[in-house]
């Protein structure tokens, strides 16, 4: 009987983990040119406005492609041409604004505007690049990854929320 209860609990945990993996975390608001959604479960499709984005989904754009993705906390990622980006994780409580989010820039450029998560809990939004991780403290920036390097541009203060900043961590330390 005890083994049956343990097996039932394990099945419930696996089902909950599967449901969390399928949770919608955002939506494609605008798509131009060639853009592809590579879903975490392995299916690929052309990305279109209104497509739902889930954790671990990858957005890949072509030479003339771009995609604007809006997450549930109003964080906005614009994936530029010839780019590949992944929403690694997203947990958000709309009632409090608390949560954590992370994304990766695999290749190419991505512009982001932080939403409620970074404003409520500075540093809870992180962007991984091939050479380091950026902790977002409520701001607007452009990040480009190419040839094993990354370039980060913090946009002018008139375009960014007050008090915004970026903290960049590399194997050599923090900037």
Steps between C-alpha positions, in 0.01 A plus 500: 500500500784736587665432163173584324474833685862583413441417133184716494690793655778464243248501214337817640839673523586404142163624379547833682849540351361430153223756548752762615713434191195568280406824679459795267739777607445748218383566148649601165362851447667582169688289246673628187669289235615148575469394864469152643378370836688193618282371780649337808326173414679494165248620244598783266262745334506836332447764767192718456344784700289355780710184539545405862851481644588245769808456717786336308361606162755635251429778250726501195484773235624512141708762324203742473306368797413645840258414777359700790413279797310627803512301822222493758671763719528742202869425438559545126767323296558601139703232324688655208596360157711183483455442872415216731364554849347276768266568792672282760265545794210719610313503830270794575233597752288777341346590837834605651723546194747256654672236294811398311578485131799401293573497130800413284637670194650213304594710199418840353344805663210542740356819648315477827284720717462368851152450642357466850733219614817712465326805647364309802809287561812652341725227368222244464518536119818355355624482142766239420749557219780272378750686722303605809168575665328838524295577811230748398404766752206660321628647175515487120801352322619332183718190519678337207677164506733401217817296460524416871477866610218723621433872465263674742358848440306670779260741330493869584341599833209678327403161356547301820311485830650699789750303708563239230833323474669189370741275689716283276658182638777318317737225613746785574267688735219754511478827306 
